[in-house]
Amino acid sequence: IQPGDPVVIDIGGTMPSGYCSDSTRTYAVGEAPADFRAYYSVLQEAQAAARAAVRPGVTPEAVDAAARDIITAAGHGEHFIHRT
């Protein structure tokens, strides 16, 4: 790991009750490069749009689309290979 490298920490587990948890955090060693900060800004905007879309009666597909549309508009849709 070098200065400027982004580091993603993804941890989770299953409780005896069956509850599954997942926590992902992204850090940078020192100052993150400008291109990484730009990508991360798009992800933050997409996450905010997805949160704003969540309400009773809204389908999971619609919440996913709220995030995906922002990522696609920023030119990164082909890299978003999972669901929100």
N, C-alpha and C positions, 0 to 999 in steps of 0.2 A: 504494500500500500504506500503510495507516494503522495506528497502534498498536491492538493487539488482533486484527488481521486474521490468519487462518490462511493459511499459504502452503504449497502442496504442490509438491514438486519430484519429478518423475518422469523418470528418465533410463535409458537402456539402449542396447544395441547388439548387433551380430552380429560374432563373431570370424571370421577366415578359415576356421576349422575348421567353422563352422556353428553353434557354441554361441551361444545368445541369452541376453542378460542383461537384467535389469530391476531397478531400485532406486527405491523410492518413499520419501520422507521428508516428514514434516509438521512444520512449525515454526509458531510464532506470533511476531508482532512484539510484543514486550513480553509482557504478561499476556493470555492467551487468555480470552475471555468464558466465563462459567460454563456457558452452554448448549453451547458448543463442547466444553468439557472433559467435560461429561456424555456427549455423543455419542461423543467419543473414548474414553472409559472403556468404553462398550459395545463399541466396535470392538476394544479391547485384550482384553476378556473373550472375545469371539468368536474372536479370533486364538489365544488360549491354548487354548480348547476344541478348535479345529481341529488345533493342534499335538499336543495330547494324544490325539486320535483317530487319528493316523497310526501305523500299524503294518502289518506284512505281512498281506496278505489283506483289508484294509479297502478298500472301493471309494472312488474319488474322490467319488462322490455322498454317501457317508456322512461323509466329512470335511467336505464342503460343508455338509451338514445340521447338523453339530455347531456350525458358526459361524452358519449362517442361523437356526437355532432361537433362539439368544440374541438376535440382532438383531431377529427377528420378535417375540419376547416383550417386547422393550423398546419395541415400537411403531414400528419403522423398517423392517419387512420390505419395504414397497413401494418403498423407496429403494435397496435392495440389488439393483442391476440387473445384476450380473455374478457370475461364479463365484469361489469361493475360490481 
